[in-house]
Amino acid sequence: MSVRSVLRGGLAFLTVTQLAVGFVGLLLPRWFFAIPWVGMRMPYNEHLMLDYGAMNLATSVVLVTAVVVASCGLIRIALITYLVFAVSHLVIHTRFLHHLTPAEAVWLLVALSLAVVIPSVLLVLTTRLKDRCRCAAAGDTATAGGGP
């Protein structure tokens, strides 16, 4: 399996999770908030839930574009964009673990840590594309579209 295939598969996985969370957050905000590690026993705020759903959908646009176009530069931008959110999300949730049972806290930390580890590994893998694909950031527009 090629590095590009692994990257596309990883990006597709991140895209599907973002789409799922985005659509549920936007279409069923109260139901989504009722999940213990989402609402964390805090007061419901529909506006924030709708914003969160919309943000996840917006992030999925960048991710799906990276899957389709598969250029090094776009893949890196998509992964870094995702990581900015994922790292922040993990750090923020560590401040609110007291709202959860110990089991809920463990599952939440595992899930949010994977949301950081997976794109981090994918980002490292992009360095293996260097010889086969010059990034758009390097100014080579001839291969920026993801050619071999």
Secondary structure as GFF3:
##gff-version 3
##sequence-region A 1 148
A	DSSP	alpha_helix	3	27	.	.	.	ID=ss1
A	DSSP	alpha_helix	29	33	.	.	.	ID=ss2
A	DSSP	alpha_helix	36	39	.	.	.	ID=ss3
A	DSSP	alpha_helix	46	69	.	.	.	ID=ss4
A	DSSP	alpha_helix	72	94	.	.	.	ID=ss5
A	DSSP	three_ten_helix	97	99	.	.	.	ID=ss6
A	DSSP	alpha_helix	102	125	.	.	.	ID=ss7
A	DSSP	three_ten_helix	126	129	.	.	.	ID=ss8
A	DSSP	three_ten_helix	136	138	.	.	.	ID=ss9
###
